[in-house]
Amino acid sequence: MSGHRVLALDADGVLLDYNLAYAGAWQRAFGRYPALRNSHAYWAADRWDVERLNGEALHQFRAGLDAQFWSALPAVPSALEACQQLEGAGFELVCLTALPPQFAQARLANLRAHGFPIERVIATGNDASAGSPKATALAQLQPLAFVDDYLPNFAGLPEGIHGALVLREPEGSPNCGPALQQLHSTHASLAAFAHWWLVEKQEN
């Protein structure tokens, strides 16, 4: 596929609110909806008042992160409108997610249920042993831009692809350090990126 009008968008933290869904997953696993601990925390386990899991409890929690879970995450506020604006401007939107490939269809069903104008999900898995798990897919897709909320996913970003980082909740965020200098732009949300991409970038 030629990427001349393609934008690659991450899902969790960009299109879909995994941190909010995490609390529901915790309730299903342990029968208790956790209290909010820190609304500015980057990681879900720091956002909610939950204990660190290991052993059988961790297995029990992860067992609940099944196709049903991945097909029912809430949308990030304003993300749908941002995607509609980008699609309306003639861009093809592809979801590039580090989910295991067996959940690609659940993710696509989730996006469709919210009305996202996205017809393709590429699920790479999250093996980062050789750098970003998304680098190979990006090299094949060759989108105009790649939008993600996790700085390590930009490692090895192929030449010619605009790297746009969503800087969401700051506390405990991995989105810091020298690697930030390798990016082309940073934004508060996908909506902020869409406005910049469609309006401000064209004016400069």
C-alpha positions in Angstrom: 0.0 0.0 0.0 1.2 3.5 -0.8 1.3 5.6 2.3 0.9 9.0 0.6 -2.4 9.7 2.3 -2.2 7.2 5.2 -2.0 8.2 8.9 -1.1 5.5 11.4 -2.7 6.0 14.8 -2.1 4.1 18.0 -5.2 2.9 19.9 -4.7 2.8 23.7 -4.3 6.4 25.0 -4.9 7.9 21.6 -8.2 6.5 20.3 -9.3 4.4 23.2 -9.2 4.9 26.9 -7.4 1.9 28.3 -6.8 3.5 31.7 -10.5 3.9 32.2 -11.3 0.4 31.0 -8.7 -1.0 33.4 -10.9 -0.2 36.4 -13.7 -2.2 34.9 -11.4 -5.1 34.2 -10.3 -4.9 37.9 -13.9 -5.0 39.0 -14.6 -8.1 36.9 -11.6 -9.9 38.2 -11.9 -9.1 41.9 -15.4 -7.8 42.4 -14.4 -4.2 43.4 -14.3 -1.1 41.3 -11.1 0.7 42.5 -11.1 4.3 43.7 -9.2 6.9 41.7 -5.7 7.5 43.2 -4.1 9.9 40.8 -5.9 11.3 37.7 -2.5 12.6 36.4 -0.8 9.1 36.4 0.3 7.8 33.0 0.0 4.1 33.9 -3.3 2.5 34.8 -2.0 0.7 37.9 -0.8 4.1 39.3 -4.1 5.9 38.3 -6.3 3.6 40.4 -6.0 2.5 44.0 -5.0 -1.1 43.3 -2.3 -3.4 44.6 0.6 -4.7 42.5 -0.3 -8.1 41.2 1.7 -11.3 40.8 1.2 -15.0 40.7 -2.3 -16.3 40.6 -3.9 -12.9 41.0 -2.0 -11.5 38.0 -3.1 -14.5 36.0 -6.7 -14.0 37.0 -6.6 -10.3 36.0 -4.9 -11.0 32.6 -7.4 -13.8 31.8 -10.1 -11.1 31.8 -8.2 -9.1 29.1 -9.9 -11.2 26.4 -11.6 -10.4 23.1 -14.7 -9.2 24.9 -12.6 -6.7 26.9 -10.7 -5.5 23.9 -13.9 -4.9 21.9 -15.5 -2.7 24.5 -13.0 0.1 25.5 -14.5 3.6 25.8 -13.3 6.2 23.3 -10.9 9.0 24.3 -13.0 12.2 24.4 -12.6 14.2 21.1 -10.8 11.4 19.4 -13.7 10.4 17.2 -14.2 14.0 16.0 -10.5 14.3 15.3 -10.6 11.2 13.1 -13.7 12.4 11.3 -11.9 15.6 10.5 -8.8 13.8 9.2 -10.8 11.4 7.2 -12.9 14.2 5.8 -9.7 15.9 4.7 -8.8 12.9 2.5 -6.6 10.9 4.8 -6.9 7.1 5.3 -6.6 6.2 8.9 -5.0 2.9 10.0 -4.9 1.7 13.6 -1.4 0.5 14.5 -1.6 -1.2 17.9 0.8 -3.3 20.0 -2.0 -5.8 20.9 -1.5 -9.5 20.2 -2.6 -10.2 16.6 -5.5 -12.5 17.8 -7.2 -9.4 19.2 -7.1 -7.3 16.0 -10.7 -8.1 15.1 -11.9 -7.2 18.6 -10.1 -3.9 18.3 -11.6 -3.2 14.9 -15.1 -4.0 16.2 -14.5 -1.7 19.1 -13.5 1.2 16.8 -16.4 0.5 14.5 -18.8 0.5 17.4 -17.8 4.0 18.3 -18.1 5.1 14.7 -14.4 5.7 14.0 -13.7 5.9 10.2 -11.1 3.2 10.5 -11.3 0.0 8.4 -7.9 -1.5 9.1 -6.1 -2.6 12.3 -2.5 -3.8 12.3 -1.8 -5.6 15.6 2.0 -6.1 16.1 2.2 -7.7 19.5 4.4 -5.9 22.1 7.7 -7.6 21.8 10.1 -4.7 22.2 13.3 -6.8 22.4 14.5 -5.4 19.0 13.3 -1.9 19.5 9.8 -0.7 18.8 7.3 -3.5 18.1 5.8 -1.2 15.5 8.9 -0.3 13.5 8.5 -3.2 10.9 4.8 -2.4 10.3 5.6 1.3 9.9 8.4 0.5 7.3 5.8 -1.6 5.3 3.0 0.9 5.7 5.0 4.1 5.1 2.3 6.4 6.4 2.7 10.2 6.2 2.6 10.4 10.0 2.5 8.1 13.0 0.7 9.2 16.2 1.4 7.4 19.5 1.4 8.2 23.2 4.4 6.0 24.1 7.8 7.4 23.3 9.7 4.0 23.0 7.3 3.1 20.1 9.1 5.7 18.0 12.5 3.9 18.2 13.7 3.1 14.7 11.0 5.3 13.1 11.6 5.0 9.3 12.9 8.0 7.4 10.2 10.2 6.0 7.5 9.4 8.5 6.3 12.3 10.7 6.5 11.2 14.4 3.8 12.8 16.5 3.7 12.0 20.3 0.6 12.5 22.4 1.8 13.8 25.8 -1.0 12.6 28.0 -1.0 12.3 31.8 2.5 13.4 32.9 3.2 11.6 36.3 5.3 8.5 35.8 5.3 9.1 32.0 8.0 7.5 29.9 7.7 10.4 27.4 10.8 12.2 28.5 14.5 12.2 27.9 16.8 12.6 24.9 14.6 10.5 22.6 12.1 13.4 22.5 14.5 15.3 20.3 14.0 12.7 17.5 10.3 13.5 17.2 8.8 15.9 14.8 5.9 17.2 17.0 4.2 16.7 20.4 0.5 17.2 21.2 -1.9 17.2 24.1 -4.3 14.8 22.3 -5.2 13.4 19.0 -7.6 16.3 18.6 -4.7 18.7 19.1 -2.7 16.8 16.5 -5.5 16.9 14.0 -5.9 20.6 14.4 -2.2 21.2 14.0 -1.9 18.8 11.0 -4.9 20.2 9.2 -4.6 23.9 10.1 -1.4 25.1 11.7 1.0 22.9 9.8 -0.4 24.1 6.5 0.0 27.8 7.5 3.6 27.5 8.4 
